[in-house]
Amino acid sequence: MPKDCSSKSLQVLLLEGGRPSRILLEREIPAGERALVALKRGEDLPAFLGDDDFEVLVQDLEMGSEDEDAVKVIRGSGQDVDLVIVAATSAVAGDDDFDLDSESYEYLTRPLSPTEIQRLLDGKEVAARGESSQRDVSERYLAPGILGVSDALADLVERARRVAKGSASILILGETGTGKSLVARTIHESSPRRSKPFVVVNCAALTEQLLESELFGHEKGSFTGATKSKPGLFEVADGGTLFLDEVAEMSASMQAKLLTVLDTGELRRVGGTRTRKVDTRIVAATNKDLDEEVQEDRFREDLLFRLNVVTLTVPPLRERPEDVKLLVEHFLERFHPPGRRSLELAPAAMRLLLQHSWPGNVREVANTVEGLALLAPGPVIRAEDLPPGIRPDMPLETQEDEPPPPMTEIERQHILRTLRFTEGKKAPAARLLGIDVKTLNNKIKAYDIELD
């Protein structure tokens, strides 16, 4: 375990909840810029804290785990540490020793979002570097984690900050990979609720029963495995913001229950009888056309009216090409392999990247550049080193005199390219695509992709 980390600009201590959390953080923490120390369960946390100072502790909890004691140890250590609580369920919320109104921790649910982790670390690093660095970073970041120079993106950030002052529900629309969660974070941090919790939940990653328990909580004995009462994420985020990502994936039953809470400001836990008042601001996001979903009877029209009091649309990357060069350079610096010379792009390679339509948006840029950084044969990335679909000898798109392919075919080809890059291994492919393995399996089945 590395101990001499004094030269690093930011140090992150991960109290491991499993290998996936470590892999994700390692991807988001470039070597040479930040120090990541993984401390396994059972090791002496108090003694370790006595030797090193850490700005961020990422505590990956499991339901009923004794790992919750680590947060109490940090609280009692007197160190200035930002706590990030990660849990598959609202485990931390049920512990009487946790102060839900505290500013000292953030609460995220699995699966972890790379954009949320990067946003956290970027913001902490800026604070550590001082005011002069803040001015340098502000020239590149329109908001924490939102990198760009285009007028379209600047206008979006300005609108987000403007509407943040109220408490109305906000709906964020945008294609996959555009950074909707970062816009939601900007809204929270620009609002009067910024000192209260910001809670993120991915509606597509949970079954209907688990999502209901997560959002509304449950009473002891309400279902198998409910060994004690737990408040839901609405209660955890009371006074703060609850971000419902992929809200269009909610079932009809869950949509009805969500509408009730939005209309009344009251909820009942699963298996409970008592009504509880909550003051939680809802920010929802989806990459689907909700008007079309309403017409197809897949989404409630009355719920749409309650969610889109204000609607913000994140522009796709193809509509702001001036941001591509900045993003490519940023991710090339972030994913620079340790122990290697600095990487740069040949002019021809950069031209091809700027001409690409980027159907996967910022997430596709990050994944493409990460692959280039890992596979680059030398310090200069040439045009022939680019993946199929970007370099001209293996076009993913049709010629200009041919009709363009549908978005589904572009996504299918991108998934195929990623699976070939990972030699058919689904877990690393899903990580590079920015989705979970379940979603990848569904797309493989839907697109009838055959794996050799």
C-alpha positions as semicolon CSV with decimal commas, in nm:
position;residue;x (nm);y (nm);z (nm)
1;M;0,000;0,000;0,000
2;P;0,152;0,336;-0,098
3;K;0,212;0,571;0,191
4;D;0,424;0,855;0,050
5;C;0,156;1,054;-0,128
6;S;0,260;1,404;-0,029
7;S;0,346;1,504;-0,385
8;K;-0,003;1,436;-0,514
9;S;-0,254;1,717;-0,557
10;L;-0,545;1,513;-0,426
11;Q;-0,560;1,195;-0,223
12;V;-0,856;0,959;-0,224
13;L;-0,906;0,676;0,023
14;L;-1,136;0,399;-0,096
15;L;-1,269;0,168;0,171
16;E;-1,342;-0,118;-0,061
17;G;-1,684;-0,263;-0,108
18;G;-1,564;-0,475;-0,395
19;R;-1,350;-0,477;-0,707
20;P;-1,596;-0,286;-0,933
21;S;-1,575;0,026;-0,716
22;R;-1,196;0,017;-0,728
23;I;-1,190;-0,033;-1,106
24;L;-1,421;0,263;-1,161
25;L;-1,221;0,494;-0,937
26;E;-0,891;0,385;-1,090
27;R;-1,031;0,478;-1,431
28;E;-1,136;0,822;-1,306
29;I;-0,812;0,901;-1,121
30;P;-0,518;0,955;-1,361
31;A;-0,185;0,840;-1,228
32;G;0,044;1,126;-1,133
33;E;-0,242;1,366;-1,059
34;R;-0,417;1,201;-0,769
35;A;-0,340;0,925;-0,524
36;L;-0,585;0,641;-0,476
37;V;-0,529;0,414;-0,178
38;A;-0,757;0,113;-0,142
39;L;-0,798;-0,003;0,217
40;K;-0,951;-0,347;0,250
41;R;-1,210;-0,439;0,508
42;G;-1,066;-0,539;0,841
43;E;-0,755;-0,320;0,820
44;D;-0,691;-0,071;1,099
45;L;-0,852;0,249;0,969
46;P;-0,776;0,467;1,278
47;A;-0,404;0,380;1,265
48;F;-0,393;0,442;0,892
49;L;-0,555;0,784;0,926
50;G;-0,289;0,879;1,178
51;D;-0,019;0,850;0,912
52;D;-0,189;1,006;0,611
53;D;-0,425;1,291;0,532
54;F;-0,697;1,228;0,276
55;E;-0,933;1,481;0,123
56;V;-1,193;1,228;0,010
57;L;-1,308;0,899;0,161
58;V;-1,524;0,685;-0,065
59;Q;-1,710;0,444;0,161
60;D;-1,876;0,160;-0,031
61;L;-2,137;0,015;0,204
62;E;-2,322;-0,313;0,199
63;M;-2,660;-0,364;0,363
64;G;-2,607;-0,459;0,727
65;S;-2,229;-0,437;0,694
66;E;-2,005;-0,335;0,981
67;D;-1,837;-0,099;0,734
68;E;-2,072;0,175;0,855
69;D;-1,843;0,207;1,157
70;A;-1,573;0,354;0,930
71;V;-1,779;0,668;0,876
72;K;-1,806;0,715;1,252
73;V;-1,428;0,672;1,281
74;I;-1,374;0,945;1,019
75;R;-1,623;1,176;1,192
76;G;-1,434;1,135;1,518
77;S;-1,086;1,175;1,368
78;G;-1,104;1,551;1,334
79;Q;-0,974;1,534;0,976
80;D;-1,123;1,753;0,705
81;V;-1,246;1,473;0,481
82;D;-1,531;1,473;0,232
83;L;-1,735;1,157;0,276
84;V;-1,896;0,990;-0,022
85;I;-2,139;0,718;0,078
86;V;-2,207;0,452;-0,185
87;A;-2,472;0,187;-0,128
88;A;-2,692;-0,048;-0,327
89;T;-2,980;0,042;-0,093
90;S;-3,045;0,323;0,152
91;A;-2,842;0,144;0,416
92;V;-2,678;0,452;0,564
93;A;-3,008;0,632;0,596
94;G;-3,136;0,382;0,849
95;D;-2,854;0,431;1,099
96;D;-2,946;0,660;1,386
97;D;-2,581;0,769;1,417
98;F;-2,585;0,934;1,075
99;D;-2,683;1,299;1,054
100;L;-2,879;1,329;0,730
101;D;-2,861;1,708;0,737
102;S;-2,481;1,710;0,751
103;E;-2,280;1,868;0,472
104;S;-1,997;1,620;0,529
105;Y;-2,110;1,346;0,297
106;E;-2,270;1,282;-0,038
107;Y;-2,497;0,986;-0,100
108;L;-2,480;0,793;-0,427
109;T;-2,647;0,468;-0,523
110;R;-2,501;0,186;-0,725
111;P;-2,427;0,152;-1,009
112;L;-2,181;0,436;-0,969
113;S;-2,184;0,704;-1,236
114;P;-1,838;0,790;-1,373
115;T;-1,954;1,148;-1,429
116;E;-2,052;1,182;-1,063
117;I;-1,716;1,049;-0,943
118;Q;-1,526;1,275;-1,183
119;R;-1,737;1,576;-1,084
120;L;-1,659;1,516;-0,719
121;L;-1,285;1,481;-0,773
122;D;-1,262;1,776;-1,013
123;G;-1,438;2,002;-0,765
124;K;-1,220;1,891;-0,475
125;E;-0,901;1,931;-0,676
126;V;-0,991;2,286;-0,777
127;A;-1,043;2,378;-0,412
128;A;-0,707;2,225;-0,318
129;R;-0,515;2,417;-0,584
130;G;-0,617;2,765;-0,472
131;E;-0,771;3,073;-0,627
132;S;-0,527;3,116;-0,916
133;S;-0,592;2,761;-1,032
134;Q;-0,965;2,818;-0,992
135;R;-0,936;3,098;-1,246
136;D;-0,745;2,867;-1,484
137;V;-1,001;2,591;-1,446
138;S;-1,293;2,830;-1,486
139;E;-1,166;2,909;-1,833
140;R;-1,225;2,545;-1,929
141;Y;-1,514;2,445;-1,703
142;L;-1,848;2,620;-1,736
143;A;-1,952;2,438;-1,416
144;P;-1,794;2,157;-1,212
145;G;-1,743;1,868;-1,454
146;I;-1,894;2,056;-1,753
147;L;-1,617;2,125;-2,000
148;G;-1,676;2,335;-2,309
149;V;-1,644;2,666;-2,491
150;S;-1,956;2,660;-2,710
151;D;-2,232;2,918;-2,677
152;A;-2,494;2,640;-2,669
153;L;-2,340;2,480;-2,362
154;A;-2,279;2,814;-2,193
155;D;-2,645;2,910;-2,245
156;L;-2,755;2,577;-2,093
157;V;-2,542;2,627;-1,782
158;E;-2,670;2,983;-1,743
159;R;-3,033;2,864;-1,764
160;A;-2,964;2,583;-1,518
161;R;-2,826;2,827;-1,263
162;R;-3,117;3,063;-1,318
163;V;-3,389;2,804;-1,261
164;A;-3,199;2,661;-0,965
165;K;-3,312;2,950;-0,745
166;G;-3,667;2,815;-0,720
167;S;-3,803;2,479;-0,607
168;A;-3,995;2,371;-0,917
169;S;-3,937;2,027;-1,067
170;I;-3,697;2,025;-1,360
171;L;-3,679;1,783;-1,652
172;I;-3,345;1,742;-1,830
173;L;-3,358;1,601;-2,182
174;G;-3,066;1,490;-2,393
175;E;-2,907;1,203;-2,577
176;T;-2,703;0,935;-2,403
177;G;-2,364;1,060;-2,292
178;T;-2,433;1,434;-2,305
179;G;-2,386;1,490;-1,930
180;K;-2,740;1,525;-1,796
181;S;-2,629;1,423;-1,445
182;L;-2,372;1,704;-1,442
183;V;-2,645;1,955;-1,526
184;A;-2,853;1,817;-1,239
185;R;-2,555;1,860;-1,007
186;T;-2,509;2,219;-1,126
187;I;-2,874;2,292;-1,046
188;H;-2,838;2,156;-0,694
189;E;-2,512;2,339;-0,620
190;S;-2,655;2,666;-0,753
191;S;-2,972;2,638;-0,544
192;P;-3,055;2,738;-0,185
193;R;-3,065;2,361;-0,116
194;R;-2,693;2,310;-0,182
195;S;-2,616;2,252;0,189
196;K;-2,860;1,959;0,194
197;P;-2,812;1,615;0,037
198;F;-2,797;1,556;-0,337
199;V;-2,916;1,199;-0,396
200;V;-2,878;1,018;-0,728
201;V;-3,081;0,713;-0,829
202;N;-3,078;0,535;-1,165
203;C;-3,436;0,421;-1,226
204;A;-3,327;0,183;-1,503
205;A;-3,088;-0,008;-1,278
206;L;-3,345;-0,124;-1,021
207;T;-3,640;-0,360;-1,033
208;E;-3,983;-0,214;-0,961
209;Q;-3,997;-0,357;-0,607
210;L;-3,646;-0,242;-0,520
211;L;-3,703;0,103;-0,671
212;E;-4,018;0,148;-0,462
213;S;-3,831;0,052;-0,146
214;E;-3,539;0,277;-0,242
215;L;-3,753;0,584;-0,306
216;F;-4,018;0,552;-0,036
217;G;-3,848;0,335;0,225
218;H;-3,996;0,032;0,400
219;E;-4,101;-0,088;0,742
220;K;-3,959;-0,390;0,920
221;G;-4,112;-0,716;0,794
222;S;-4,275;-0,556;0,489
223;F;-4,100;-0,809;0,262
224;T;-3,847;-1,089;0,283
225;G;-3,515;-0,948;0,397
226;A;-3,661;-0,633;0,553
227;T;-3,503;-0,692;0,894
228;K;-3,541;-0,331;1,005
229;S;-3,719;-0,015;0,898
230;K;-3,543;0,206;0,644
231;P;-3,624;0,557;0,523
232;G;-3,628;0,599;0,147
233;L;-3,432;0,835;-0,070
234;F;-3,711;1,095;-0,061
235;E;-3,652;1,118;0,313
236;V;-3,273;1,109;0,275
237;A;-3,295;1,403;0,032
238;D;-3,545;1,598;0,246
239;G;-3,458;1,965;0,209
240;G;-3,224;1,880;-0,079
241;T;-3,248;1,739;-0,430
242;L;-3,340;1,394;-0,561
243;F;-3,210;1,325;-0,912
244;L;-3,412;1,059;-1,095
245;D;-3,200;0,948;-1,389
246;E;-3,366;0,746;-1,668
247;V;-3,709;0,839;-1,529
248;A;-3,884;0,708;-1,843
249;E;-3,788;0,354;-1,737
250;M;-4,029;0,364;-1,441
251;S;-4,320;0,122;-1,452
252;A;-4,679;0,253;-1,471
253;S;-4,732;0,166;-1,105
254;M;-4,420;0,355;-0,994
255;Q;-4,518;0,654;-1,206
256;A;-4,851;0,672;-1,023
257;K;-4,681;0,658;-0,682
258;L;-4,428;0,923;-0,781
259;L;-4,710;1,148;-0,903
260;T;-4,883;1,118;-0,564
261;V;-4,571;1,234;-0,380
262;L;-4,521;1,524;-0,620
263;D;-4,884;1,633;-0,582
264;T;-4,910;1,603;-0,204
265;G;-4,554;1,622;-0,073
266;E;-4,637;1,313;0,135
267;L;-4,542;0,947;0,118
268;R;-4,590;0,618;0,297
269;R;-4,314;0,364;0,335
270;V;-4,367;0,017;0,189
271;G;-4,564;-0,180;0,447
272;G;-4,631;0,132;0,653
273;T;-4,947;0,321;0,747
274;R;-4,811;0,657;0,864
275;T;-4,793;0,945;0,615
276;R;-4,467;1,142;0,614
277;K;-4,413;1,495;0,480
278;V;-4,106;1,558;0,265
279;D;-3,964;1,872;0,106
280;T;-3,756;1,726;-0,175
281;R;-3,687;1,891;-0,506
282;I;-3,712;1,657;-0,805
283;V;-3,479;1,680;-1,101
284;A;-3,549;1,409;-1,359
285;A;-3,365;1,313;-1,676
286;T;-3,423;1,093;-1,978
287;N;-3,288;1,038;-2,328
288;K;-3,634;0,948;-2,458
289;D;-3,899;1,167;-2,623
290;L;-4,155;1,181;-2,342
291;D;-4,425;1,328;-2,567
292;E;-4,392;1,018;-2,783
293;E;-4,387;0,798;-2,474
294;V;-4,714;0,959;-2,363
295;Q;-4,873;0,899;-2,704
296;E;-4,770;0,532;-2,684
297;D;-4,918;0,505;-2,331
298;R;-4,580;0,428;-2,180
299;F;-4,562;0,743;-1,969
300;R;-4,831;0,930;-1,777
301;E;-4,920;1,268;-1,922
302;D;-5,009;1,411;-1,579
303;L;-4,669;1,303;-1,444
304;L;-4,498;1,469;-1,741
305;F;-4,681;1,793;-1,659
306;R;-4,553;1,775;-1,299
307;L;-4,195;1,697;-1,399
308;N;-4,143;1,948;-1,677
309;V;-4,232;2,270;-1,500
310;V;-3,896;2,369;-1,644
311;T;-3,732;2,172;-1,925
312;L;-3,362;2,191;-2,007
313;T;-3,220;2,023;-2,316
314;V;-2,852;1,930;-2,329
315;P;-2,729;1,985;-2,686
316;P;-2,560;1,684;-2,850
317;L;-2,193;1,711;-2,932
318;R;-2,254;1,723;-3,308
319;E;-2,429;2,058;-3,253
320;R;-2,129;2,203;-3,069
321;P;-1,822;2,078;-3,258
322;E;-1,606;2,353;-3,107
323;D;-1,612;2,155;-2,780
324;V;-1,470;1,836;-2,933
325;K;-1,103;1,944;-2,949
326;L;-1,110;2,060;-2,587
327;L;-1,270;1,733;-2,474
328;V;-1,024;1,519;-2,670
329;E;-0,726;1,701;-2,518
330;H;-0,879;1,681;-2,172
331;F;-0,940;1,306;-2,186
332;L;-0,601;1,241;-2,345
333;E;-0,443;1,409;-2,043
334;R;-0,666;1,222;-1,800
335;F;-0,609;0,875;-1,946
336;H;-0,236;0,916;-2,007
337;P;-0,082;0,578;-1,913
338;P;0,159;0,596;-1,616
339;G;0,527;0,575;-1,696
340;R;0,484;0,684;-2,059
341;R;0,574;1,002;-2,240
342;S;0,300;1,255;-2,299
343;L;0,071;1,159;-2,586
344;E;-0,030;1,389;-2,867
345;L;-0,250;1,359;-3,173
346;A;-0,120;1,397;-3,525
347;P;-0,302;1,677;-3,713
348;A;-0,466;1,425;-3,948
349;A;-0,595;1,222;-3,651
350;M;-0,736;1,532;-3,483
351;R;-0,912;1,635;-3,807
352;L;-1,084;1,295;-3,826
353;L;-1,193;1,320;-3,462
354;L;-1,335;1,668;-3,524
355;Q;-1,527;1,541;-3,830
356;H;-1,682;1,246;-3,643
357;S;-2,051;1,288;-3,547
358;W;-2,006;1,134;-3,198
359;P;-2,346;0,963;-3,157
360;G;-2,241;0,864;-2,805
361;N;-2,152;1,227;-2,726
362;V;-1,907;1,311;-2,446
363;R;-1,913;0,955;-2,312
364;E;-1,807;0,823;-2,655
365;V;-1,525;1,078;-2,672
366;A;-1,400;0,965;-2,330
367;N;-1,418;0,596;-2,420
368;T;-1,252;0,646;-2,760
369;V;-0,967;0,851;-2,618
370;E;-0,914;0,605;-2,333
371;G;-0,878;0,323;-2,586
372;L;-0,635;0,530;-2,793
373;A;-0,425;0,610;-2,487
374;L;-0,403;0,243;-2,392
375;L;-0,321;0,114;-2,741
376;A;-0,103;0,397;-2,879
377;P;0,216;0,240;-3,024
378;G;0,414;0,560;-2,972
379;P;0,395;0,914;-2,834
380;V;0,201;1,036;-3,140
381;I;-0,146;0,896;-3,219
382;R;-0,177;0,871;-3,597
383;A;-0,486;0,861;-3,817
384;E;-0,433;0,488;-3,877
385;D;-0,442;0,430;-3,499
386;L;-0,803;0,553;-3,477
387;P;-1,079;0,294;-3,429
388;P;-1,304;0,173;-3,713
389;G;-1,582;0,415;-3,794
390;I;-1,356;0,716;-3,740
391;R;-1,063;0,641;-3,968
392;P;-1,156;0,659;-4,335
393;D;-1,044;0,308;-4,436
394;M;-1,315;0,148;-4,221
395;P;-1,612;0,388;-4,230
396;L;-1,895;0,343;-3,986
397;E;-2,107;0,592;-4,175
398;T;-2,209;0,601;-4,540
399;Q;-2,057;0,831;-4,802
400;E;-2,207;1,177;-4,849
401;D;-2,400;1,069;-5,158
402;E;-2,566;0,785;-4,965
403;P;-2,844;0,824;-4,706
404;P;-2,708;0,821;-4,349
405;P;-2,773;0,513;-4,135
406;P;-3,029;0,521;-3,853
407;M;-2,908;0,593;-3,499
408;T;-2,978;0,233;-3,398
409;E;-2,730;0,105;-3,658
410;I;-2,468;0,354;-3,541
411;E;-2,516;0,239;-3,182
412;R;-2,500;-0,126;-3,289
413;Q;-2,170;-0,068;-3,471
414;H;-2,030;0,123;-3,174
415;I;-2,116;-0,164;-2,937
416;L;-1,958;-0,411;-3,180
417;R;-1,641;-0,201;-3,200
418;T;-1,620;-0,183;-2,822
419;L;-1,673;-0,559;-2,780
420;R;-1,398;-0,627;-3,033
421;F;-1,172;-0,390;-2,841
422;T;-1,237;-0,585;-2,517
423;E;-1,210;-0,922;-2,697
424;G;-1,574;-0,999;-2,625
425;K;-1,553;-0,940;-2,249
426;K;-1,879;-0,776;-2,145
427;A;-1,781;-0,619;-1,811
428;P;-1,498;-0,400;-1,945
429;A;-1,703;-0,325;-2,259
430;A;-1,992;-0,200;-2,044
431;R;-1,750;0,014;-1,843
432;L;-1,609;0,174;-2,159
433;L;-1,960;0,233;-2,296
434;G;-2,069;0,394;-1,970
435;I;-2,354;0,147;-1,906
436;D;-2,406;-0,151;-1,677
437;V;-2,370;-0,512;-1,792
438;K;-2,746;-0,570;-1,776
439;T;-2,809;-0,284;-2,019
440;L;-2,531;-0,412;-2,246
441;N;-2,685;-0,760;-2,249
442;N;-3,022;-0,610;-2,341
443;K;-2,868;-0,416;-2,629
444;I;-2,675;-0,723;-2,752
445;K;-3,003;-0,914;-2,760
446;A;-3,201;-0,629;-2,919
447;Y;-2,941;-0,575;-3,192
448;D;-2,890;-0,949;-3,244
449;I;-2,515;-0,917;-3,192
450;E;-2,332;-1,248;-3,208
451;L;-2,021;-1,286;-2,995
452;D;-1,746;-1,516;-3,119
